Amino acid sequence: MTVDDTGSGADGDGRVDPEPAPDFADPGEDPLALRLEGLILGAERRYTPFQAARSAGVSMELASRFWRAMGFADIGQAKALTEADVLALRRLAGLVEAGLLSEAMAVQVARSTGQTTARLAEWQIDSFLEGLTEPPEPGMTRTEVTYPIVELLLPELQEFLVYVWRRQLAASAGRVVQAGDDEEMVDRRLAVGFADLVGFTRLTRRMEEEELGELVEAFETTSADLVAARGGRLIKTLGDEVLYAADDAGTAAEIALLLVETMANDETMPELRVGIAFGTVTTRMGDVFGTTVNLASRLTSIAPKDAVLVDTAFAEELIRTGDAPASEAAAAEETAAAEKEGAEPPAYRFALQPMWQRPVRGLGVVEPWLLTRRGARGGDSS
């Protein structure tokens, strides 16, 4: 709930705002909505933003920055905040005062937490809670069912949220500890992949909204499961596109081919194309940025249907780690030499086929490579 930066209704030079922000605690507000808010927050409305900031020992300016970062709307000076809001302000400010976080970092913590949980809350209400609160008996309204359902679910969902967050935090901390140096914690060498549904824009014109929503949900769910199961990290989903990352090229390659194979076996899914690049990536607030990410996106846009294109750095990494041969001719020579000596020939997982060089907008001329499973026939490069 973003607030005014002043303790009154005046602006910075002392003039009174002729159009004050609407009162958040509207007298005409639905009583059930207020009861639900009290149940979920675990506290009653007691403070105006100015009173909350003063009780927390925080300046109005800093309180406003924190609330805006968390994504809450302006409420003027309505008495709409609770003891929990005061405690949250006190905790963030305490981390800054103790020197554990800079003020800028504390604002980033508020922003990243707000953005992530806002999406989670919207999904839970739109999809999960809405389905559970269908009136079980004729004549009952959804509002009569909602409160007891929320009352039962709230503690369980809260515990589960904390559990998943701790698990994710442990995994992320482990990756940081394994980083070679401090710079690698921020600018790391990763494999980054984009997977994109072909012809999605045309589908949006032909399909009903509910049908389209089900397709997107199935695509996102399947992709997220495959990425996680194979040791990658899902960075974000964009409806018809997913972005993932992996610490090594072999993992990213396996995920890409599995995505293509899985979607190809589902008659309800459009074709898929994937682009992967390997290189230095900047990570911020759970997202990834940089030339490597841009290159992966561009490769996706030029990839053939149901195929995977990779950049030269990614191909070289697969060759370096022994996941792919430098060429089929080299693989044949290695196999022949091993058989002659009675040894096991190299077991390559993937095959690489160099494609034609082409200019890529904003990145100059690149040479893509078609990635396939070892022994599989390459996709149509037209």
Phi and psi in degrees as a GROMACS rama.xvg file:
@    title "Ramachandran Plot"
@    xaxis  label "Phi"
@    yaxis  label "Psi"
@TYPE xy
-68.1899  150.452  THR-2
-125.37  169.635  VAL-3
-65.4617  153.73  ASP-4
-87.605  6.99354  ASP-5
-124.52  162.072  THR-6
-87.8617  -5.86165  GLY-7
-118.677  -157.113  SER-8
-100.259  19.617  GLY-9
-97.9596  157.315  ALA-10
-87.657  -172.681  ASP-11
-61.3977  -29.2827  GLY-12
-97.7427  14.2845  ASP-13
93.2864  -7.02424  GLY-14
-77.1373  145.579  ARG-15
-79.8393  131.584  VAL-16
-66.6242  121.632  ASP-17
-69.4831  -19.242  PRO-18
-126.41  79.6769  GLU-19
-62.2317  154.764  PRO-20
-60.8181  145.016  ALA-21
-62.2163  146.61  PRO-22
-68.1425  119.735  ASP-23
-62.6978  -37.4411  PHE-24
-89.1447  66.8581  ALA-25
-61.5973  127.335  ASP-26
-57.9061  -26.2784  PRO-27
-88.4164  9.11277  GLY-28
-66.8421  145.253  GLU-29
-57.9247  124.982  ASP-30
-57.9344  -36.457  PRO-31
-65.7935  -39.3828  LEU-32
-60.5676  -40.264  ALA-33
-66.863  -40.2427  LEU-34
-64.2022  -42.0133  ARG-35
-63.5051  -42.0771  LEU-36
-60.3487  -45.9103  GLU-37
-61.8166  -39.3808  GLY-38
-64.5318  -46.2148  LEU-39
-71.3608  -42.9932  ILE-40
-78.8392  -22.4674  LEU-41
72.9126  19.5971  GLY-42
-159.822  158.027  ALA-43
-94.1123  157.909  GLU-44
-67.3472  127.266  ARG-45
-135.703  -26.5121  ARG-46
-120.169  147.356  TYR-47
-78.9523  163.994  THR-48
-55.5436  -40.8741  PRO-49
-63.807  -43.0306  PHE-50
-65.0629  -38.7233  GLN-51
-64.6255  -44.3109  ALA-52
-62.5139  -42.8802  ALA-53
-65.1869  -41.7274  ARG-54
-65.0724  -32.0493  SER-55
-82.4688  -9.54049  ALA-56
73.638  31.8701  GLY-57
-119.924  144.003  VAL-58
-66.6346  152.985  SER-59
-61.6746  -34.3404  MET-60
-64.114  -46.4576  GLU-61
-68.5673  -39.6718  LEU-62
-59.0148  -42.1789  ALA-63
-63.0478  -41.0869  SER-64
-62.5185  -43.1161  ARG-65
-63.6372  -47.1686  PHE-66
-66.4005  -40.1297  TRP-67
-63.5332  -41.7984  ARG-68
-61.158  -35.4454  ALA-69
-74.6404  -9.75691  MET-70
89.7898  22.2757  GLY-71
-91.9256  148.953  PHE-72
-79.6562  158.447  ALA-73
-62.0368  136.695  ASP-74
-128.944  12.8569  ILE-75
60.8195  -127.407  GLY-76
-122.496  37.6621  GLN-77
-69.7816  149.857  ALA-78
-84.007  84.8621  LYS-79
-129.886  -0.883577  ALA-80
-100.855  158.878  LEU-81
-120.283  178.943  THR-82
-60.9789  -31.5604  GLU-83
-65.2946  -36.8335  ALA-84
-64.9816  -40.8267  ASP-85
-62.2749  -44.8271  VAL-86
-63.8235  -39.7093  LEU-87
-63.0233  -44.1909  ALA-88
-60.7246  -44.1609  LEU-89
-62.4831  -39.3535  ARG-90
-67.9102  -46.9811  ARG-91
-62.3776  -45.7884  LEU-92
-64.0621  -35.6743  ALA-93
-63.9397  -37.4796  GLY-94
-64.5922  -36.0223  LEU-95
-70.1413  -46.0691  VAL-96
-62.521  -34.5162  GLU-97
-78.1541  -6.7849  ALA-98
80.7608  8.48991  GLY-99
-76.6404  -31.0573  LEU-100
-134.573  144.304  LEU-101
-75.6032  163.911  SER-102
-60.6221  -40.4553  GLU-103
-63.6547  -39.887  ALA-104
-67.972  -37.8559  MET-105
-62.403  -38.5314  ALA-106
-65.8225  -38.3115  VAL-107
-64.1048  -40.3578  GLN-108
-59.3098  -45.6972  VAL-109
-62.0054  -41.9103  ALA-110
-68.7966  -47.4583  ARG-111
-64.8142  -39.429  SER-112
-67.0793  -42.3401  THR-113
-63.1332  -44.7824  GLY-114
-64.7463  -42.3873  GLN-115
-68.0546  -46.6848  THR-116
-73.7636  -26.6873  THR-117
-62.8486  -43.1379  ALA-118
-66.1205  -41.6154  ARG-119
-61.7789  -45.6321  LEU-120
-63.6024  -41.8241  ALA-121
-61.1355  -43.289  GLU-122
-63.8222  -44.1244  TRP-123
-62.7052  -39.7704  GLN-124
-72.9496  -47.3745  ILE-125
-67.6671  -39.085  ASP-126
-107.36  -50.9102  SER-127
-80.31  -61.1027  PHE-128
-65.6882  -37.3694  LEU-129
-60.1137  -39.8956  GLU-130
-69.8308  -35.081  GLY-131
-73.6323  -23.7019  LEU-132
-97.4513  19.2328  THR-133
-61.7265  129.234  GLU-134
-54.4043  123.983  PRO-135
-75.2675  -20.6446  PRO-136
-131.277  147.183  GLU-137
-58.0795  138.668  PRO-138
94.5228  -19.8709  GLY-139
-83.3158  142.08  MET-140
-94.2913  160.322  THR-141
-63.0814  -35.3495  ARG-142
-63.1387  -30.8583  THR-143
-72.4532  -21.0356  GLU-144
-95.7763  -28.9052  VAL-145
-60.837  -48.2604  THR-146
-58.9217  -51.708  TYR-147
-64.7646  -32.1527  PRO-148
-66.5254  -46.2796  ILE-149
-61.3678  -40.3831  VAL-150
-59.7418  -37.7851  GLU-151
-76.4495  -39.3386  LEU-152
-78.9449  -32.9348  LEU-153
-53.6482  -52.252  LEU-154
-64.2976  -35.1624  PRO-155
-69.33  -43.9223  GLU-156
-65.8493  -36.1709  LEU-157
-64.2739  -46.2247  GLN-158
-62.8648  -40.2614  GLU-159
-66.7158  -39.6303  PHE-160
-60.5113  -45.6453  LEU-161
-64.2567  -39.9602  VAL-162
-60.7981  -49.5662  TYR-163
-63.8917  -41.7306  VAL-164
-60.5646  -43.5908  TRP-165
-63.2764  -40.7847  ARG-166
-62.0081  -45.6629  ARG-167
-65.3966  -38.5929  GLN-168
-64.2656  -41.0313  LEU-169
-63.1716  -42.4845  ALA-170
-65.1463  -43.4237  ALA-171
-65.9811  -42.0775  SER-172
-62.2412  -37.9868  ALA-173
-61.986  -39.0559  GLY-174
-66.8248  -37.4421  ARG-175
-66.5571  -43.4003  VAL-176
-61.2493  -35.2263  VAL-177
-78.5819  -11.3125  GLN-178
-62.1564  145.962  ALA-179
-68.4903  -36.1438  GLY-180
-153.832  178.297  ASP-181
-62.9584  -38.3567  ASP-182
-63.7418  -35.1825  GLU-183
-67.0807  -20.7995  GLU-184
-66.9724  -31.4186  MET-185
-101.428  -49.7051  VAL-186
-107.023  97.8376  ASP-187
-112.539  156.95  ARG-188
-91.9881  115.054  ARG-189
-134.676  161.287  LEU-190
-94.7505  128.136  ALA-191
-120.653  129.091  VAL-192
-126.517  139.917  GLY-193
-112.545  136.032  PHE-194
-121.035  128.243  ALA-195
-130.871  130.855  ASP-196
-73.6469  130.757  LEU-197
-79.1072  136.251  VAL-198
70.288  27.1282  GLY-199
-66.1279  -36.1366  PHE-200
-61.1989  -40.2562  THR-201
-65.3066  -37.3535  ARG-202
-62.4667  -37.841  LEU-203
-62.4892  -24.3748  THR-204
-86.1363  -20.5135  ARG-205
-99.877  -28.7106  ARG-206
-96.7404  151.18  MET-207
-69.0384  154.699  GLU-208
-57.8334  -44.1987  GLU-209
-65.253  -41.1042  GLU-210
-65.0948  -41.743  GLU-211
-64.918  -40.8396  LEU-212
-61.662  -39.6876  GLY-213
-65.874  -38.7473  GLU-214
-64.6867  -45.6781  LEU-215
-62.1543  -42.9408  VAL-216
-63.2114  -41.1459  GLU-217
-64.7053  -41.5571  ALA-218
-64.0114  -47.0793  PHE-219
-65.3274  -41.9719  GLU-220
-65.6715  -46.898  THR-221
-62.2536  -44.1709  THR-222
-63.536  -45.8225  SER-223
-60.7366  -42.2521  ALA-224
-64.3652  -43.7763  ASP-225
-65.8729  -43.7433  LEU-226
-61.3408  -47.1978  VAL-227
-65.7814  -44.3045  ALA-228
-63.2173  -30.6303  ALA-229
-94.8764  4.93932  ARG-230
92.4839  13.1343  GLY-231
-92.3588  -177.317  GLY-232
-128.865  123.388  ARG-233
-76.2064  118.778  LEU-234
-84.0981  -48.7313  ILE-235
-167.657  161.368  LYS-236
-117.884  142.801  THR-237
-127.547  42.6852  LEU-238
78.7009  -81.9298  GLY-239
-97.3565  8.61462  ASP-240
-145.185  143.522  GLU-241
-124.84  146.848  VAL-242
-118.888  127.351  LEU-243
-134.991  164.59  TYR-244
-137.608  156.221  ALA-245
-145.789  151.589  ALA-246
-72.5876  -25.1991  ASP-247
-132.844  156.326  ASP-248
-66.6939  -37.2881  ALA-249
-60.4266  -41.8683  GLY-250
-64.994  -44.4105  THR-251
-63.3513  -38.4509  ALA-252
-66.1063  -43.8333  ALA-253
-62.1553  -42.1488  GLU-254
-62.1159  -45.3342  ILE-255
-60.4035  -47.0168  ALA-256
-68.9399  -36.445  LEU-257
-64.3269  -39.439  LEU-258
-60.2546  -47.8151  LEU-259
-62.1746  -46.454  VAL-260
-64.9188  -42.1407  GLU-261
-66.0167  -46.044  THR-262
-67.1219  -35.1253  MET-263
-65.8296  -27.9888  ALA-264
-84.9976  -1.28965  ASN-265
-107.567  110.678  ASP-266
-65.6534  -19.968  GLU-267
-82.3514  -10.942  THR-268
-97.1716  141.991  MET-269
-68.9422  173.695  PRO-270
-65.911  160.045  GLU-271
-125.326  146.684  LEU-272
-132.865  145.353  ARG-273
-131.566  140.419  VAL-274
-126.089  136.237  GLY-275
-132.202  139.941  ILE-276
-131.765  156.048  ALA-277
-126.684  132.049  PHE-278
164.933  -165.905  GLY-279
-71.5441  132.695  THR-280
-131.687  135.581  VAL-281
-93.5453  129.99  THR-282
-108.929  133.616  THR-283
-144.607  124.715  ARG-284
50.499  41.1296  MET-285
83.6795  -5.82315  GLY-286
-104.883  169.085  ASP-287
-125.457  145.27  VAL-288
-139.729  164.291  PHE-289
123.188  177.047  GLY-290
-61.0923  -36.8185  THR-291
-60.8727  -42.7039  THR-292
-66.0382  -43.0729  VAL-293
-62.3201  -39.4908  ASN-294
-66.1256  -41.5704  LEU-295
-60.5524  -40.0118  ALA-296
-64.4269  -42.8409  SER-297
-66.1925  -39.3407  ARG-298
-62.67  -36.9302  LEU-299
-61.5925  -40.8104  THR-300
-67.8417  -22.4735  SER-301
-108.064  1.39216  ILE-302
-70.0322  144.781  ALA-303
-65.1494  163.356  PRO-304
-64.2763  141.721  LYS-305
51.5672  44.2931  ASP-306
-144.759  165.431  ALA-307
-124.198  124.996  VAL-308
-108.98  140.092  LEU-309
-129.431  160.957  VAL-310
-87.9856  173.468  ASP-311
-62.9997  -40.1571  THR-312
-62.3743  -38.0562  ALA-313
-67.627  -43.9573  PHE-314
-60.2201  -43.2471  ALA-315
-64.0097  -35.2335  GLU-316
-67.4911  -40.8874  GLU-317
-62.4884  -39.3311  LEU-318
-67.4469  -42.2702  ILE-319
-62.119  -38.7521  ARG-320
-86.1979  -0.497175  THR-321
79.8015  15.9124  GLY-322
-86.1403  -17.5559  ASP-323
-147.547  146.7  ALA-324
-77.4368  157.356  PRO-325
-64.1912  -31.3283  ALA-326
-163.398  162.774  SER-327
-65.9813  -33.2286  GLU-328
-64.6382  -43.0067  ALA-329
-64.5461  -38.6095  ALA-330
-64.0889  -40.7082  ALA-331
-64.3009  -40.2039  ALA-332
-65.657  -41.1166  GLU-333
-65.3541  -38.6021  GLU-334
-65.7409  -44.7002  THR-335
-62.2546  -42.3711  ALA-336
-66.0219  -39.7442  ALA-337
-65.9975  -43.2372  ALA-338
-63.7983  -36.6584  GLU-339
-64.1956  -35.0408  LYS-340
-91.5615  0.156402  GLU-341
73.4784  24.3015  GLY-342
-105.025  166.866  ALA-343
-74.4302  131.34  GLU-344
-71.773  158.065  PRO-345
-57.5754  140.212  PRO-346
-105.356  90.6134  ALA-347
-84.2272  141.112  TYR-348
-89.6001  -31.6474  ARG-349
-127.451  159.34  PHE-350
-122.013  147.563  ALA-351
-124.83  131.238  LEU-352
-122.661  116.978  GLN-353
-66.6435  138.324  PRO-354
-106.492  178.986  MET-355
-73.4272  145.587  TRP-356
-68.8849  148.991  GLN-357
-155.815  151.39  ARG-358
-74.5214  139.058  PRO-359
-120.945  127.985  VAL-360
-52.6885  123.111  ARG-361
82.3643  -6.87815  GLY-362
-127.932  3.10725  LEU-363
78.0665  -154.359  GLY-364
-89.7297  130.067  VAL-365
-125.839  156.686  VAL-366
-115.674  99.688  GLU-367
-73.707  158.356  PRO-368
-124.602  137.437  TRP-369
-85.1075  123.498  LEU-370
-99.6396  127.965  LEU-371
-137.428  170.604  THR-372
-74.0138  151.339  ARG-373
-61.0775  126.037  ARG-374
89.9448  -13.888  GLY-375
-81.4047  150.322  ALA-376
-78.6751  134.887  ARG-377
-62.2713  152.339  GLY-378
-73.4377  168.586  GLY-379
-65.8741  122.999  ASP-380
-96.756  8.61233  SER-381
